[in-house]
Amino acid sequence: MTHEPKMSHGHGHGHSHGHVHGPKGFRSAVREVFSPHSHDAADSVDDALESSAIGIRAVKISLVALGVTAVAQVAIVAISGSVALLADTIHNFSDALTAVPLWIAFALGRRAATRRYTYGFGRAEDLAGLFVLAMIALSAVIAGVEAVRRLINPVEIEHLGWVAAAGLIGFIGNELVALYRIRVGRQIGSAALVADGLHARTDGFTSLAVLLGAGGVALGFPLADPIIGLVITVAIVAVLRTAARDVFRRLMDGVEPELVDGAEHALMHEPGVLGVRDLKMRWIGHRLHADAELDIDPRATLAEAHAIAHSAEHSLTHAVPKLGTALVHAYPAHDAPNSEVGYRSPSRRSVPDVKRTRLPRRNRQDPRRGRTHR
């Protein structure tokens, strides 16, 4: 039985998952910076078109915020006349444009599936995530090379006050954008948008290095600039590791185990379901897709099997956040005792028209070998 859940369902996901979070310590706060994590489904968005629109809006707003930050830095460059600060400002402005491929990916993801792309265009979002990873890696290389170069050949920093001001503005602007992108990415289930938020955070780290380096030089320690640059490079690599893990998991069809557990629990408690034979789930863009095989009473009729599969699919839309489509197959349970299994027909809804139910193949004769296959 094949059924695609309607995206206009107004079902809320306000149920609690039972997680208890105590007060965060310093280590937890640091871990959250380099490896942001969330398993709260209460703030999730389950409508496909709405989540894509939210993603596009997040990209637009963050681009404007980064543009304002870059303009403020350009104003400081014009006042101070610092060539080095101009180069850093141009670097930050070019990094802000990495959101454009993600914008295109969200727009493509809203297009309907075609005869060639039967699963739609959600994978464009994962490809945009690869581009974001490449930009984070480039930022790490640039920061590391520049730090080593200044460590070997120290460069005197001029206009310390203006440089520190530009670094502070860059750090605040990029970190605010990072927090916003990561929050929205979690909300709609987009690993690519979370990765782009982490990319903005790496740019904030670079600006923070400028601020701390200027402070060290002002205190009479000129090597503070390259040393802090090396520390920031290590921090960027740590962020890159987290972003790469999330993006490549999506590309490899990795799914959070708790989502699989929740889906299996919902199917096992569905009336008429004797067991879950197989359950597969994967992300395509920021939408989940599920494929389940259920064991049911072998005495169930075709219409009853269809009703069970339809009811199971309906339950999955409630149990699994961000579920886009579900394909449910109902099979007779061959090991079910005929005298003990009590089939319970779902009474919550009427039996719909039968679309497709997969049943065991009947015996067929092989005309070439004269053997019967089962």
Residue pairs with C-beta under 8 A, 6 or more apart in sequence:
1 305
1 306
1 309
1 310
1 313
1 328
1 329
1 330
1 354
1 355
1 356
1 357
2 327
2 328
2 355
2 356
3 309
3 310
3 313
3 326
3 327
3 328
3 355
4 325
4 326
5 313
5 314
5 316
5 317
5 323
5 324
5 325
5 326
7 46
7 47
7 48
7 49
7 324
8 47
9 46
9 317
11 46
11 317
11 318
13 41
13 42
13 44
13 46
13 318
13 321
14 42
15 41
16 42
17 39
17 40
17 41
17 258
19 39
19 40
24 32
33 201
34 235
34 238
34 239
34 242
35 242
36 182
36 186
36 194
36 197
36 198
36 242
38 186
39 256
39 258
41 321
43 186
43 187
44 187
44 188
44 189
44 321
44 322
45 51
45 54
45 187
45 188
45 322
46 317
46 321
46 322
46 323
48 287
48 324
49 110
51 187
51 188
51 189
51 190
51 286
51 287
51 322
52 106
52 107
52 109
52 110
52 188
52 286
53 110
54 184
54 187
54 188
55 102
55 106
55 184
55 185
55 188
55 190
55 193
55 286
56 103
56 106
56 107
58 180
58 181
58 184
58 185
58 193
59 99
59 102
59 103
59 106
59 193
59 196
60 103
61 180
62 99
62 177
62 180
62 181
62 200
63 96
63 99
65 173
65 176
65 177
65 180
66 92
66 93
66 96
66 99
66 173
66 174
66 177
66 200
67 93
67 96
68 173
69 92
69 169
69 170
69 172
69 173
69 174
70 89
70 92
70 93
70 96
72 169
72 173
73 85
73 88
73 89
73 92
73 166
73 169
73 170
74 89
76 85
76 162
76 165
76 166
76 169
77 85
77 86
77 89
77 166
79 162
80 159
80 162
80 163
81 159
82 158
82 159
82 162
82 163
84 155
84 157
84 163
85 159
85 162
85 163
85 166
85 210
88 166
88 170
88 206
88 207
88 210
89 166
89 170
91 142
91 206
92 170
92 174
92 203
92 206
92 207
95 135
95 139
95 199
95 200
95 203
98 131
98 132
98 135
98 196
98 199
99 196
101 127
101 128
101 131
101 132
102 125
102 128
102 129
102 132
102 192
102 193
102 196
104 124
104 128
105 124
105 125
105 127
105 128
105 192
105 285
106 125
108 121
108 124
109 120
109 121
109 122
109 124
109 125
109 285
109 286
111 120
111 121
112 120
113 119
113 120
113 121
119 284
119 289
120 284
120 285
121 285
122 284
122 285
122 286
122 287
123 284
123 285
124 285
125 190
125 192
125 285
125 286
126 191
126 192
126 247
126 250
126 251
126 285
128 192
129 191
129 192
129 195
129 243
129 247
129 250
129 251
130 247
130 251
132 192
132 195
132 196
132 199
132 243
132 247
133 195
133 240
133 243
133 244
133 247
135 199
136 195
136 198
136 199
136 202
136 236
136 239
136 240
136 243
137 240
139 199
139 202
139 203
139 206
139 236
140 202
140 233
140 236
140 237
140 240
143 205
143 206
143 209
143 229
143 232
143 233
143 236
144 229
144 230
144 233
146 229
147 226
147 227
147 229
147 230
147 232
147 233
148 226
148 230
149 226
150 225
150 226
150 229
151 223
151 226
151 227
151 230
154 222
154 223
154 226
156 222
157 163
157 213
157 214
157 217
157 222
157 225
160 214
160 217
160 218
163 210
163 214
164 210
164 211
164 214
164 215
164 218
166 207
166 210
167 207
167 208
167 209
167 210
167 211
167 212
167 213
167 214
168 207
168 211
169 207
170 203
170 204
170 206
170 207
170 210
171 204
171 205
171 207
171 208
171 211
172 204
173 204
174 200
174 201
174 203
174 204
174 207
175 200
175 201
175 204
177 197
177 200
178 197
178 198
178 200
178 201
178 204
179 197
180 197
181 193
181 194
181 196
181 197
181 200
182 193
182 194
182 197
182 198
184 190
184 193
185 191
185 192
185 193
185 194
185 195
185 196
185 197
186 194
188 286
188 322
189 283
189 286
189 287
189 288
189 321
189 322
190 285
190 286
191 246
191 247
191 249
191 250
191 283
191 286
192 247
192 250
193 286
194 243
194 246
195 243
195 246
195 247
198 239
198 242
198 243
199 243
201 239
202 235
202 236
202 239
202 240
205 232
205 235
205 236
205 239
206 232
206 236
208 232
209 225
209 228
209 229
209 231
209 232
212 224
212 228
213 224
213 225
213 226
213 228
213 229
214 225
215 224
216 222
216 223
216 224
216 225
216 227
216 228
217 224
217 225
250 283
253 282
253 283
254 283
255 281
255 282
255 283
255 288
259 281
259 288
259 320
259 321
260 279
260 281
262 319
262 320
263 279
263 281
263 290
263 292
263 316
263 319
263 320
264 276
264 279
265 319
266 312
266 315
266 316
266 318
266 319
266 320
267 273
267 276
267 279
267 292
267 294
267 312
267 315
267 316
268 275
268 276
270 294
270 308
270 311
270 312
270 315
270 346
271 308
271 311
271 344
271 345
271 346
271 347
272 296
272 297
272 300
272 304
272 307
272 308
272 311
272 343
272 344
272 345
272 346
273 294
273 295
273 296
273 308
273 312
274 294
274 295
274 296
274 297
274 333
274 336
274 341
275 294
275 295
275 333
276 292
276 293
276 294
276 295
277 293
277 294
277 295
277 331
278 291
278 292
278 293
279 290
279 291
279 292
279 293
280 290
280 291
280 292
281 288
281 289
281 290
281 291
281 320
282 288
282 289
283 289
284 324
286 322
287 322
287 323
287 324
287 325
288 320
288 321
288 322
288 323
288 324
289 323
289 324
289 325
289 326
290 316
290 320
290 323
290 325
290 326
290 327
291 326
291 327
292 312
292 316
292 326
292 327
292 328
292 329
293 328
293 329
293 331
294 308
294 309
294 312
294 328
294 329
294 330
294 331
295 331
295 332
295 333
295 336
296 305
296 308
296 330
296 331
296 332
296 333
296 343
297 332
297 333
297 336
297 341
297 343
298 332
298 333
298 334
298 336
298 338
298 341
299 338
299 341
299 343
300 308
300 330
300 332
300 343
302 354
302 357
302 359
303 351
303 354
304 343
304 345
304 351
305 330
305 357
305 359
306 330
306 351
306 352
306 354
306 355
306 357
307 345
307 346
307 349
307 351
307 352
308 330
308 346
309 328
309 329
309 330
309 357
310 328
310 349
310 352
311 346
311 348
311 349
312 328
313 326
313 328
314 349
316 323
316 326
316 328
317 323
317 326
329 357
329 358
330 357
330 358
331 358
331 359
331 360
332 359
332 360
333 341
361 374
363 372
363 373
363 374
364 372
364 373
365 371
365 372
366 372
366 373
